[in-house]
Amino acid sequence: MRWSARLAGTAWRANPATADEPVTVPGPRDPAATGPGPDPRDPEQLYDLREVLRRLPAPVALTHGPKHQLGYANQAYRDLFGPRTPGRPAAESLPELTTLGVLPLLDQVLRSGRPRSVKSRCILGLGGNRYYNIACVPLGPDESTAPAGVLVFATEVTDQVQSAGRLREAERRQREAAVTLQHSLLPQKLEQPADLHVAATYQPGGADAAVGGDWYDVIGLGGGRTALVIGDVMGRGLRAAAVMGQLRTAVRAYARLDLPPHEVMTLLDGLAMEIDANQIATCTYAVWDPTATTLVYASAGHLPLLLRGPDGTVLHGEEQNGPPLGTGGAGHLSHTLRLLPGTTGVLYTDGLVERRDQDIDQGIDHLAHTLRGPVGTPDTVCARLLRALGVTAEHDDDVAVLVFQVPLDPEPAAV
């Protein structure tokens, strides 16, 4: 069998019928020769395809007929897979195509007349694993007739695959370090006030999501009061986790000063600007006073607090809040709410309610609807909210949730 090729953009012609006159690639012109001579750029000039393919450094094989009989395999192909016997069906003469998942593509190419390809197929060679993109291209005189055969062409992409693998491994190690840092900076055990039941959970994003800077805390204050904190540092990775750790430490220090929540926000804003002026954070800081049965809180650009009353009514916290931390803005305000026994409150970060395909307000409404249902312990509420909002191990963002409950029957103060 003879194969012919031409330059792109012109009609195909059959090879000369006689084997004594093979068509070859024109050689360079002799400057001393007279006459114009053949123009190597002539689009009708035919080339000996067998000779062209023989010189290619990439593996190439040609098949023909419905059984994909092997017509030709160039030297690069034989070097990669070993000697191959022409004339036999590809299933027998090219068993590697079955292993690589390429053999079914040959049928598809003959049926459709369109190229098919697979990417990053691993081939074990003398030097170890090599990776190739493999293309199957229909062969025929033109696109209007059914293909007579298929050209199988392999392009090595080992360097790209290995580079991508090294990048993924580096990202995996960085993510593991960030997750470890994140967990080490969060409270290992929450304080449990006698007059307030609390629980919290943190769910890092899935394997493809970089760890963020979500955090929560529960801080015991004087006079039986308790500070509740939720925050979220914008950004991902080790830097966000490190900034989160510094802000959490600062909140605990400022809480000991017994300042109103809005003044704590102002101090945190200044600190956030000193840490990294390019990295902002949101935060809600609330103080529960069991004697006055009040919750005094301030928010720095954070999502609204949700409160479920003992009758199942769900209320949002005040819409008016201050600017995020690290922006240098003023205007943080403290708000006071009186909580009835049996009230359940939820503080959360945006990973719980934000989705790429919907407005964040829809996520908050879904959270409020879920909270209207029966409640159990704070631990139970945390688990139910994660489940209802679709937060799994493969979630694309990290999530922090802090749930607190005012007991129906407050425990008597210790004497």
C-alpha positions as CSV (number, residue, x, y, z in Angstrom):
1,M,0.0,0.0,0.0
2,R,1.2,3.5,-0.8
3,W,0.2,6.6,1.1
4,S,0.4,10.2,-0.2
5,A,0.3,13.6,1.4
6,R,0.2,17.1,0.2
7,L,0.5,20.6,1.6
8,A,-2.6,21.8,3.4
9,G,-5.2,23.7,1.5
10,T,-5.1,21.8,-1.9
11,A,-6.8,18.8,-3.4
12,W,-5.4,15.3,-2.9
13,R,-4.0,13.3,-5.9
14,A,-3.2,9.6,-6.0
15,N,0.5,8.6,-6.2
16,P,1.9,7.6,-9.5
17,A,0.9,4.1,-10.4
18,T,4.4,2.8,-11.0
19,A,6.8,2.1,-8.2
20,D,9.7,3.1,-10.4
21,E,8.8,6.7,-10.1
22,P,8.2,7.5,-6.4
23,V,7.4,11.0,-5.6
24,T,9.9,12.5,-3.2
25,V,10.4,15.8,-1.4
26,P,12.2,18.2,-3.8
27,G,15.8,18.9,-2.8
28,P,17.3,22.4,-2.5
29,R,17.9,24.3,-5.7
30,D,21.4,24.5,-7.1
31,P,22.2,28.2,-7.3
32,A,24.4,27.5,-10.3
33,A,21.6,25.7,-12.2
34,T,19.9,27.5,-15.0
35,G,16.2,27.9,-15.3
36,P,13.7,28.4,-12.7
37,G,13.5,24.8,-11.6
38,P,10.7,23.3,-9.4
39,D,9.3,25.5,-6.8
40,P,9.3,23.6,-3.4
41,R,6.4,25.8,-2.4
42,D,4.2,24.5,-5.2
43,P,0.9,23.5,-3.5
44,E,0.4,20.7,-6.0
45,Q,3.8,19.2,-5.3
46,L,3.4,15.7,-3.8
47,Y,5.5,14.3,-1.1
48,D,6.3,10.7,-0.2
49,L,4.4,10.4,3.0
50,R,6.2,7.3,4.1
51,E,9.5,9.2,4.0
52,V,8.0,12.2,5.8
53,L,6.6,10.0,8.6
54,R,9.9,8.0,8.8
55,R,11.7,11.2,9.7
56,L,9.2,12.3,12.4
57,P,10.5,12.1,16.0
58,A,6.9,11.5,17.2
59,P,5.3,8.0,17.1
60,V,2.9,7.6,14.1
61,A,0.9,4.6,12.8
62,L,-1.4,4.3,9.9
63,T,-4.4,1.9,9.7
64,H,-6.9,1.2,7.0
65,G,-10.2,-0.7,6.6
66,P,-13.0,-1.4,9.1
67,K,-10.7,-3.8,11.0
68,H,-8.0,-1.1,11.2
69,Q,-5.3,-3.2,9.6
70,L,-1.9,-1.8,10.2
71,G,-0.4,-0.2,7.2
72,Y,2.6,1.5,8.6
73,A,4.4,2.3,11.9
74,N,7.3,4.7,11.8
75,Q,10.6,4.2,13.6
76,A,9.6,6.3,16.6
77,Y,6.5,4.1,17.1
78,R,8.5,0.9,16.9
79,D,11.2,2.3,19.2
80,L,8.4,3.0,21.8
81,F,6.3,-0.2,21.4
82,G,8.6,-2.6,19.6
83,P,8.4,-4.2,16.2
84,R,4.9,-4.3,14.6
85,T,3.7,-6.5,11.7
86,P,1.8,-4.7,8.9
87,G,-1.4,-6.1,7.5
88,R,-2.9,-7.4,10.7
89,P,-5.9,-5.8,12.5
90,A,-5.0,-3.2,15.1
91,A,-6.4,-5.4,17.9
92,E,-3.6,-7.9,17.2
93,S,-0.8,-5.8,15.7
94,L,-1.3,-2.7,18.0
95,P,-2.3,-4.2,21.4
96,E,-1.1,-1.0,23.1
97,L,-4.0,0.9,21.7
98,T,-6.4,-1.2,23.6
99,T,-4.4,-0.7,26.8
100,L,-4.3,3.0,26.3
101,G,-8.1,3.2,25.5
102,V,-7.4,4.4,22.0
103,L,-8.7,1.4,19.9
104,P,-12.4,2.4,20.3
105,L,-11.6,5.8,18.9
106,L,-10.6,4.3,15.6
107,D,-14.2,3.1,15.1
108,Q,-15.5,6.5,16.0
109,V,-13.2,8.2,13.5
110,L,-14.3,5.9,10.7
111,R,-18.0,6.4,11.5
112,S,-17.9,10.2,12.0
113,G,-15.0,11.2,9.8
114,R,-13.9,13.5,12.6
115,P,-10.7,13.4,14.7
116,R,-10.7,12.0,18.2
117,S,-8.1,12.3,20.9
118,V,-7.1,11.3,24.5
119,K,-4.8,13.1,26.9
120,S,-2.0,12.2,29.2
121,R,-1.9,8.5,28.6
122,C,0.9,6.8,30.5
123,I,3.4,4.6,28.7
124,L,6.1,2.7,30.5
125,G,9.3,3.0,28.6
126,L,13.0,2.3,29.2
127,G,13.4,5.6,31.0
128,G,10.3,5.2,33.2
129,N,6.8,6.5,32.8
130,R,6.2,8.7,29.7
131,Y,3.0,10.6,29.0
132,Y,1.5,11.2,25.6
133,N,-1.5,13.0,24.1
134,I,-2.8,10.7,21.3
135,A,-4.8,11.9,18.3
136,C,-6.6,9.8,15.7
137,V,-7.2,11.6,12.4
138,P,-9.3,10.3,9.5
139,L,-7.4,9.6,6.2
140,G,-9.1,10.0,2.8
141,P,-9.0,12.0,-0.4
142,D,-11.4,14.7,1.0
143,E,-14.0,15.4,3.7
144,S,-16.9,14.4,1.5
145,T,-16.0,10.7,1.4
146,A,-15.8,8.1,4.1
147,P,-12.3,7.8,5.6
148,A,-10.2,5.0,4.2
149,G,-8.1,4.8,7.3
150,V,-6.9,6.5,10.5
151,L,-3.6,8.2,11.4
152,V,-2.6,7.6,15.0
153,F,-0.2,10.4,16.2
154,A,1.3,10.6,19.7
155,T,2.7,13.8,21.2
156,E,4.8,13.5,24.3
157,V,3.7,15.7,27.3
158,T,5.8,14.1,30.0
159,D,7.3,17.4,31.1
160,Q,4.0,19.1,31.4
161,V,2.4,16.2,33.3
162,Q,5.3,16.0,35.7
163,S,5.3,19.8,36.2
164,A,1.5,19.7,36.9
165,G,2.1,16.8,39.3
166,R,4.8,18.7,41.2
167,L,2.5,21.8,41.4
168,R,-0.4,19.7,42.8
169,E,1.9,18.1,45.4
170,A,3.2,21.5,46.4
171,E,-0.3,22.9,46.7
172,R,-1.3,19.8,48.7
173,R,1.5,20.3,51.2
174,Q,0.7,23.9,51.5
175,R,-2.9,23.2,52.1
176,E,-2.1,20.5,54.7
177,A,0.1,23.1,56.5
178,A,-2.6,25.7,56.4
179,V,-5.2,23.2,57.7
180,T,-2.9,22.2,60.6
181,L,-2.2,25.9,61.4
182,Q,-5.9,26.7,61.2
183,H,-6.9,23.9,63.6
184,S,-4.1,24.8,66.0
185,L,-5.2,28.4,66.2
186,L,-8.9,27.6,66.8
187,P,-10.0,26.8,70.4
188,Q,-9.2,23.2,71.2
189,K,-12.1,23.2,73.8
190,L,-14.8,25.8,74.1
191,E,-15.5,27.4,77.5
192,Q,-19.0,26.3,78.7
193,P,-20.6,29.0,80.9
194,A,-23.2,27.8,83.4
195,D,-25.9,30.1,82.1
196,L,-25.3,29.6,78.3
197,H,-24.9,26.5,76.2
198,V,-22.5,26.8,73.3
199,A,-21.1,24.6,70.5
200,A,-19.0,25.4,67.4
201,T,-17.7,23.6,64.4
202,Y,-15.2,24.3,61.7
203,Q,-15.3,22.5,58.3
204,P,-12.3,23.2,55.9
205,G,-13.0,23.3,52.2
206,G,-12.5,20.3,50.0
207,A,-9.2,19.1,48.5
208,D,-9.4,21.7,45.7
209,A,-10.1,24.6,48.0
210,A,-7.4,26.5,49.8
211,V,-7.9,27.0,53.5
212,G,-9.3,30.4,54.5
213,G,-9.2,32.4,57.7
214,D,-12.5,31.5,59.5
215,W,-12.5,31.5,63.2
216,Y,-14.7,31.5,66.3
217,D,-14.2,31.8,70.1
218,V,-15.9,31.8,73.4
219,I,-14.4,34.0,76.1
220,G,-15.4,34.1,79.8
221,L,-15.6,37.7,81.2
222,G,-16.1,39.1,84.7
223,G,-19.5,39.1,86.3
224,G,-20.6,35.9,84.7
225,R,-20.7,37.4,81.2
226,T,-19.5,35.6,78.1
227,A,-18.1,37.0,74.8
228,L,-19.0,35.2,71.6
229,V,-16.8,35.8,68.5
230,I,-17.0,34.8,64.8
231,G,-14.7,36.1,62.1
232,D,-13.5,35.6,58.6
233,V,-10.2,36.8,57.1
234,M,-10.6,37.3,53.3
235,G,-8.2,35.3,51.2
236,R,-6.8,31.8,51.3
237,G,-3.8,29.8,52.4
238,L,-1.2,30.2,55.1
239,R,-1.3,34.0,55.1
240,A,-5.0,34.1,55.8
241,A,-4.7,31.5,58.6
242,A,-1.8,33.4,60.2
243,V,-3.7,36.7,60.1
244,M,-6.7,34.9,61.6
245,G,-4.5,33.7,64.5
246,Q,-3.3,37.2,65.3
247,L,-6.8,38.7,65.2
248,R,-8.2,35.9,67.5
249,T,-5.4,36.5,70.0
250,A,-6.0,40.2,69.9
251,V,-9.8,39.7,70.5
252,R,-9.1,37.7,73.6
253,A,-6.8,40.4,74.9
254,Y,-9.2,43.3,74.1
255,A,-12.0,41.3,75.7
256,R,-10.2,41.5,79.1
257,L,-10.4,45.3,78.9
258,D,-14.1,45.1,79.4
259,L,-14.8,47.5,76.5
260,P,-18.1,47.8,74.6
261,P,-18.2,45.7,71.5
262,H,-18.0,48.6,69.1
263,E,-14.7,49.8,70.8
264,V,-13.3,46.3,70.5
265,M,-14.1,46.5,66.7
266,T,-12.3,49.8,66.5
267,L,-9.2,48.4,68.1
268,L,-9.2,45.3,65.9
269,D,-9.6,47.5,62.8
270,G,-6.4,49.4,63.6
271,L,-4.5,46.1,64.4
272,A,-5.7,44.6,61.1
273,M,-4.3,47.5,59.2
274,E,-0.9,47.1,60.9
275,I,-0.8,43.4,60.2
276,D,-1.6,43.6,56.5
277,A,-3.3,46.6,54.9
278,N,-4.2,44.5,51.8
279,Q,-6.0,41.8,53.8
280,I,-9.4,42.7,55.3
281,A,-11.6,40.6,57.7
282,T,-15.1,40.6,58.9
283,C,-16.1,39.9,62.5
284,T,-19.0,39.9,65.0
285,Y,-18.2,40.4,68.7
286,A,-21.1,39.8,71.2
287,V,-21.3,39.9,75.0
288,W,-24.0,37.9,76.8
289,D,-25.0,39.2,80.2
290,P,-27.1,36.7,82.1
291,T,-28.1,39.1,84.8
292,A,-29.6,41.6,82.4
293,T,-30.5,38.8,79.9
294,T,-29.1,41.0,77.1
295,L,-26.8,40.4,74.2
296,V,-24.7,43.4,73.2
297,Y,-22.9,43.0,69.9
298,A,-21.1,44.9,67.1
299,S,-20.4,43.7,63.6
300,A,-17.6,44.7,61.3
301,G,-19.0,43.9,57.9
302,H,-20.0,40.4,59.0
303,L,-23.2,38.4,58.0
304,P,-26.2,39.0,60.2
305,L,-26.7,37.2,63.5
306,L,-29.8,34.9,63.5
307,L,-31.9,34.4,66.6
308,R,-34.6,31.8,67.0
309,G,-37.1,32.6,69.7
310,P,-38.7,29.9,71.9
311,D,-41.8,30.1,69.7
312,G,-39.8,29.3,66.5
313,T,-39.7,32.8,65.2
314,V,-36.4,33.7,63.5
315,L,-35.0,37.2,63.6
316,H,-32.0,38.8,61.9
317,G,-29.6,41.0,63.7
318,E,-29.4,44.7,63.0
319,E,-28.7,45.4,59.3
320,Q,-26.6,48.4,60.2
321,N,-23.0,47.4,61.0
322,G,-19.5,48.9,60.6
323,P,-17.0,48.5,57.8
324,P,-14.8,45.4,57.7
325,L,-11.6,45.2,59.7
326,G,-8.5,46.6,58.0
327,T,-10.3,49.3,56.0
328,G,-9.7,52.1,58.5
329,G,-13.3,53.1,58.5
330,A,-15.2,54.4,61.5
331,G,-18.8,53.9,62.4
332,H,-18.9,50.7,64.4
333,L,-22.0,50.5,66.6
334,S,-23.1,48.4,69.5
335,H,-26.6,46.9,69.4
336,T,-28.5,45.5,72.4
337,L,-31.0,42.6,72.3
338,R,-32.9,41.1,75.2
339,L,-33.1,37.3,74.9
340,L,-35.8,35.2,76.3
341,P,-35.1,31.8,77.9
342,G,-35.0,29.1,75.1
343,T,-33.5,31.5,72.5
344,T,-31.0,30.0,70.1
345,G,-28.5,32.2,68.3
346,V,-26.3,31.3,65.3
347,L,-23.1,33.1,64.2
348,Y,-21.6,31.8,61.0
349,T,-19.2,32.6,58.1
350,D,-20.1,33.0,54.4
351,G,-19.0,29.5,53.5
352,L,-22.3,28.3,55.1
353,V,-24.6,30.3,53.0
354,E,-22.7,31.5,49.9
355,R,-23.0,29.6,46.6
356,R,-21.8,30.4,43.2
357,D,-25.1,29.9,41.5
358,Q,-27.3,31.9,43.9
359,D,-27.5,35.2,45.8
360,I,-26.2,35.1,49.3
361,D,-29.5,36.4,50.6
362,Q,-31.1,33.1,49.4
363,G,-28.6,31.2,51.4
364,I,-29.4,33.2,54.5
365,D,-33.1,32.7,54.0
366,H,-32.4,28.9,53.7
367,L,-30.5,29.0,56.9
368,A,-33.3,30.9,58.7
369,H,-35.9,28.4,57.3
370,T,-33.8,25.5,58.7
371,L,-33.5,27.2,62.0
372,R,-37.2,27.5,62.4
373,G,-37.5,23.7,62.7
374,P,-37.2,21.8,66.0
375,V,-34.0,22.5,67.9
376,G,-31.9,20.2,70.1
377,T,-28.6,20.8,71.7
378,P,-26.2,23.3,70.2
379,D,-24.1,20.4,68.8
380,T,-27.2,19.0,67.2
381,V,-28.1,22.4,65.7
382,C,-24.5,22.7,64.2
383,A,-24.7,19.3,62.6
384,R,-28.3,20.0,61.2
385,L,-27.3,23.3,59.7
386,L,-24.3,21.9,57.9
387,R,-26.4,19.1,56.6
388,A,-29.3,21.3,55.5
389,L,-27.0,23.8,53.7
390,G,-25.2,21.0,51.8
391,V,-21.8,21.4,53.5
392,T,-19.7,18.2,52.9
393,A,-16.1,17.2,52.9
394,E,-15.9,18.4,49.3
395,H,-17.4,21.8,50.0
396,D,-15.6,24.6,48.0
397,D,-15.2,27.0,51.0
398,D,-14.4,26.7,54.7
399,V,-17.2,27.1,57.2
400,A,-17.3,28.1,60.8
401,V,-20.5,28.0,62.9
402,L,-21.1,29.0,66.5
403,V,-24.4,28.2,68.1
404,F,-25.5,29.4,71.6
405,Q,-28.7,28.8,73.6
406,V,-30.2,30.5,76.6
407,P,-31.4,27.7,78.9
408,L,-35.1,27.5,79.5
409,D,-34.5,27.1,83.2
410,P,-31.4,29.1,84.1
411,E,-29.2,27.2,86.6
412,P,-28.9,28.8,90.0
413,A,-25.7,30.8,90.5
414,A,-23.1,29.1,92.6
415,V,-22.8,30.3,96.1
